[in-house]
Amino acid sequence: MLRVKVFIRGAVQGVGFRPFVYRLATEMNLTGWVSNTTQGVFIEAQGTKAALDEFVLRLQREKPPRAFIQSLEFSFLDPLAFSSFTIRESEEAG
């Protein structure tokens, strides 16, 4: 079991990206969360290495039609105690 931390920049806000990530993660039986920030979308997902590799690929291949990914950075980390996958509240500009 591993955790992947993903940061996506581009046209990923206001285009249904968080619900897309939620549906994909739950379909793949991953746990973790997705959140919008002023810089982009942050995702932490947990599962097997094979599932996480596929998840990162599918984020790019199956993104919503109006979404544009300028950059996607990810790194693998030790797992945490996530029990489900959730959509977190958007971070307000401050």
Secondary structure, DSSP 8 states (H G I E B T S, - for coil): -EEEEEEEEEE-SSSSHHHHHHHHHHHTT-EEEEEE-SS-EEEEEEE-HHHHHHHHHHHHHS--TT-EEEEEEEEEE------SEEE-------
